[in-house]
Amino acid sequence: MNHFLATYIDFIQSIGFIFLLSIVCFVSRKLFLDNKKDNYIEAVKIKVDD
């Protein structure tokens, strides 16, 4: 294996690692932050007509 091929393989592995890490961060952030957003009750004004 020459130096150019080893550098290319290392580059591809680095891109794959960064891609997988970003996907994991995005999914975990969506799971935890969306849970907190939907976990409250909005105040509602109710008007009753007689």
DSSP file (Angstrom, degrees, kcal/mol; ACC not computed):
  #  RESIDUE AA STRUCTURE BP1 BP2  ACC     N-H-->O    O-->H-N    N-H-->O    O-->H-N    TCO  KAPPA ALPHA  PHI   PSI    X-CA   Y-CA   Z-CA
    1    1 A M              0   0    0      0, 0.0     2,-0.1     0, 0.0     0, 0.0   0.000 360.0 360.0 360.0 125.1    0.0    0.0    0.0
    2    2 A N     >  -     0   0    0      1,-0.1     4,-1.9     4,-0.0     5,-0.2  -0.311 360.0-103.6 -86.0 174.1    1.5    3.3   -1.0
    3    3 A H  H  > S+     0   0    0      1,-0.2     4,-2.3     2,-0.2     5,-0.2   0.865 117.2  55.1 -66.3 -38.2    1.4    6.5    0.9
    4    4 A F  H  > S+     0   0    0      1,-0.2     4,-2.2     2,-0.2    -1,-0.2   0.917 109.3  46.4 -63.6 -44.1   -1.2    8.1   -1.4
    5    5 A L  H  > S+     0   0    0      2,-0.2     4,-2.4     1,-0.2    -1,-0.2   0.894 112.2  50.4 -66.0 -40.5   -3.7    5.2   -0.9
    6    6 A A  H  X S+     0   0    0     -4,-1.9     4,-2.1     2,-0.2    -1,-0.2   0.889 111.1  49.1 -65.4 -38.7   -3.2    5.2    2.8
    7    7 A T  H  X S+     0   0    0     -4,-2.3     4,-2.3     2,-0.2    -2,-0.2   0.904 111.2  50.3 -65.4 -41.3   -3.8    9.0    3.0
    8    8 A Y  H  X S+     0   0    0     -4,-2.2     4,-2.4     2,-0.2    -2,-0.2   0.913 111.0  48.1 -63.6 -43.9   -7.0    8.6    0.9
    9    9 A I  H  X S+     0   0    0     -4,-2.4     4,-2.2     1,-0.2    -1,-0.2   0.901 111.9  49.9 -64.1 -41.0   -8.3    5.8    3.1
   10   10 A D  H  X S+     0   0    0     -4,-2.1     4,-2.1     2,-0.2    -1,-0.2   0.892 110.2  51.0 -64.0 -39.8   -7.6    7.9    6.2
   11   11 A F  H  X S+     0   0    0     -4,-2.3     4,-2.3     2,-0.2    -2,-0.2   0.920 110.4  48.2 -63.3 -45.1   -9.4   10.9    4.7
   12   12 A I  H  X S+     0   0    0     -4,-2.4     4,-2.3     1,-0.2    -2,-0.2   0.894 111.8  50.0 -63.4 -40.8  -12.5    8.8    3.9
   13   13 A Q  H  X S+     0   0    0     -4,-2.2     4,-2.3     2,-0.2    -1,-0.2   0.879 109.7  51.3 -66.0 -37.1  -12.5    7.4    7.4
   14   14 A S  H  X S+     0   0    0     -4,-2.1     4,-2.4     2,-0.2    -2,-0.2   0.915 110.3  48.3 -65.7 -42.7  -12.2   10.9    8.9
   15   15 A I  H  X S+     0   0    0     -4,-2.3     4,-2.4     1,-0.2    -2,-0.2   0.911 112.2  49.9 -63.7 -41.9  -15.2   12.1    6.8
   16   16 A G  H  X S+     0   0    0     -4,-2.3     4,-2.6     2,-0.2     5,-0.2   0.900 110.6  49.3 -63.3 -41.1  -17.2    9.1    7.8
   17   17 A F  H  X S+     0   0    0     -4,-2.3     4,-2.5     2,-0.2    -2,-0.2   0.922 112.3  47.2 -65.0 -43.7  -16.5    9.6   11.5
   18   18 A I  H  X S+     0   0    0     -4,-2.4     4,-2.2     2,-0.2    -2,-0.2   0.901 113.1  50.0 -64.1 -40.2  -17.4   13.3   11.3
   19   19 A F  H  X S+     0   0    0     -4,-2.4     4,-2.1     2,-0.2    -2,-0.2   0.935 113.1  44.7 -63.6 -47.3  -20.6   12.4    9.4
   20   20 A L  H  X S+     0   0    0     -4,-2.6     4,-2.4     1,-0.2    -2,-0.2   0.892 113.0  51.4 -65.9 -39.1  -21.7    9.8   11.9
   21   21 A L  H  X S+     0   0    0     -4,-2.5     4,-2.3    -5,-0.2    -1,-0.2   0.891 110.2  49.0 -64.8 -39.5  -20.8   12.0   14.9
   22   22 A S  H  X S+     0   0    0     -4,-2.2     4,-2.4     2,-0.2    -1,-0.2   0.882 110.5  50.8 -68.7 -36.9  -22.9   14.8   13.5
   23   23 A I  H  X S+     0   0    0     -4,-2.1     4,-2.6     2,-0.2     5,-0.2   0.924 111.5  48.0 -64.2 -44.2  -25.8   12.5   12.9
   24   24 A V  H  X S+     0   0    0     -4,-2.4     4,-2.5     1,-0.2     5,-0.2   0.915 113.2  47.6 -63.1 -43.6  -25.6   11.2   16.5
   25   25 A C  H  X S+     0   0    0     -4,-2.3     4,-2.3     2,-0.2    -1,-0.2   0.916 113.0  48.7 -63.8 -42.7  -25.4   14.8   17.9
   26   26 A F  H  X S+     0   0    0     -4,-2.4     4,-2.3     2,-0.2    -2,-0.2   0.925 114.0  45.1 -63.7 -45.6  -28.4   15.9   15.7
   27   27 A V  H  X S+     0   0    0     -4,-2.6     4,-2.4     2,-0.2    -2,-0.2   0.919 114.7  47.1 -67.1 -44.1  -30.6   13.0   16.7
   28   28 A S  H  X S+     0   0    0     -4,-2.5     4,-2.3    -5,-0.2     5,-0.2   0.893 112.5  50.2 -66.8 -37.6  -29.8   13.2   20.4
   29   29 A R  H  X S+     0   0    0     -4,-2.3     4,-2.6    -5,-0.2     5,-0.4   0.917 111.6  48.5 -65.3 -42.0  -30.3   17.0   20.4
   30   30 A K  H  X S+     0   0    0     -4,-2.3     4,-1.8    -5,-0.2     5,-0.3   0.909 112.1  49.3 -63.0 -42.0  -33.7   16.6   18.7
   31   31 A L  H  X S+     0   0    0     -4,-2.4     4,-0.9     1,-0.2    -2,-0.2   0.924 118.5  37.1 -65.2 -44.4  -34.8   13.9   21.1
   32   32 A F  H  X S+     0   0    0     -4,-2.3     4,-1.2     2,-0.2    -2,-0.2   0.887 120.6  42.9 -79.6 -39.0  -33.9   15.8   24.2
   33   33 A L  H  X S+     0   0    0     -4,-2.6     4,-1.6    -5,-0.2    -3,-0.2   0.872 112.4  51.6 -78.9 -36.2  -34.9   19.3   23.2
   34   34 A D  H  X S+     0   0    0     -4,-1.8     4,-1.6    -5,-0.4    -1,-0.2   0.829 106.2  57.3 -68.6 -29.7  -38.2   18.5   21.5
   35   35 A N  H  < S+     0   0    0     -4,-0.9    -1,-0.2    -5,-0.3     4,-0.2   0.905 107.8  46.3 -64.7 -41.0  -39.2   16.6   24.7
   36   36 A K  H >< S+     0   0    0     -4,-1.2     3,-0.8     1,-0.2    -2,-0.2   0.829 108.9  55.4 -72.3 -32.2  -38.7   19.7   26.8
   37   37 A K  H 3< S+     0   0    0     -4,-1.6     3,-0.3     1,-0.2    -1,-0.2   0.885 111.3  43.0 -68.1 -38.5  -40.6   21.9   24.4
   38   38 A D  T 3< S+     0   0    0     -4,-1.6    -1,-0.2     1,-0.2    -2,-0.2   0.357  93.4  87.3 -88.8   6.1  -43.8   19.7   24.4
   39   39 A N  S <  S+     0   0    0     -3,-0.8     2,-0.3    -4,-0.2    -1,-0.2  -0.083  76.3  72.2-102.4  35.3  -43.7   19.2   28.1
   40   40 A Y  S    S-     0   0    0     -3,-0.3     2,-0.5     0, 0.0    -3,-0.0  -0.957  71.9-123.5-143.3 163.2  -45.7   22.2   29.3
   41   41 A I        -     0   0    0     -2,-0.3     2,-0.2     3,-0.0    -2,-0.0  -0.923  26.2-133.1-110.3 127.6  -49.3   23.5   29.2
   42   42 A E        -     0   0    0     -2,-0.5     2,-0.3     1,-0.1     0, 0.0  -0.509  25.7-108.6 -78.1 146.8  -50.0   26.8   27.6
   43   43 A A        -     0   0    0     -2,-0.2     2,-0.4     2,-0.0    -1,-0.1  -0.599  37.8-165.9 -75.1 132.2  -52.2   29.3   29.4
   44   44 A V        -     0   0    0     -2,-0.3     2,-0.5    -3,-0.0    -3,-0.0  -0.979  14.8-141.1-125.2 130.9  -55.6   29.7   27.8
   45   45 A K        -     0   0    0     -2,-0.4     2,-0.5     2,-0.0    -2,-0.0  -0.807  19.2-161.0 -90.8 126.1  -58.1   32.4   28.4
   46   46 A I        -     0   0    0     -2,-0.5     2,-0.5     2,-0.0    -2,-0.0  -0.925   4.6-166.7-111.8 128.0  -61.7   31.0   28.4
   47   47 A K        -     0   0    0     -2,-0.5     2,-0.5     2,-0.0    -2,-0.0  -0.961   5.2-158.3-116.6 126.3  -64.6   33.3   27.9
   48   48 A V        -     0   0    0     -2,-0.5     2,-0.4     2,-0.0    -2,-0.0  -0.906   4.8-151.8-108.8 125.0  -68.1   32.1   28.7
   49   49 A D              0   0    0     -2,-0.5    -2,-0.0     1,-0.1     0, 0.0  -0.805 360.0 360.0 -94.0 133.8  -71.1   33.8   27.1
   50   50 A D              0   0    0     -2,-0.4    -1,-0.1     0, 0.0    -2,-0.0   0.434 360.0 360.0 -91.9 360.0  -74.4   33.7   29.0
